[in-house]
Amino acid sequence: MTDLTAEEMLARIKRGLAENSARFGPKIIVYEGMDGWGAMRVSLLEALQRLGWRADGDDWYPPEGQTLAAAYADLCAAVSPVPGMARENLQPLIEGAYPEGEVWLEEFGSYPELRVEARRLAFAPASMTPLQHVRYLKDRAEAFRLRALSVKGTPVSSVAADLEKRAEEIGRENSLPSAASDGWR
């Protein structure tokens, strides 16, 4: 568990998410149990190949003669986390929402994972496609807006705007041409 206060944890999450939104391109989560980090998919796959990791289907095994721990340490040194997706940024989200919490799905629902296991990095597909992720975010934004309208005097929720902004980011990361429009149905 973390020894951060609720306010510190929220500030860290918001800082991490803001930093993450500054970079666009498909990402992957490297899940280490109660820790994890995010990388650009292309950078991670290139590093695995360059460092001699062996692919078996979608899973990756350390180079011949290396332990997983040693090979993984080399991989971590070779691949920088995506801004906002370092271990210290993801750890509060992993503790509080992984893998099916609303906040986790809102942020990372379309991100595949490489899970550190006993002898390999095991690939786990994303829980939804990028298009499904955008639709999920837009549907949640609409639900927040409707909820706000049903309570007299309640302004349109800023949460809805945040969700729509995240939908646009997911669209840009994955080159979805109309993710910023309202035509997703």
Protein Blocks (a to p, Z undefined) as FASTA:
>chain_A
ZZbdfklmmmmmmmmmmmmmmpgcddddddehjaccdddfklmmmmmmmnopacehjbcc
ddehiafklmmmmmmmmpccdehiafklmmmmmmmmpckbfklmmmmmmpccddddfkbc
cddddfbdfklmmmmmmmmmmmmmmmmmmpghiacdfklmmmmmmmmmmmmmnopaklmp
mkbZZ
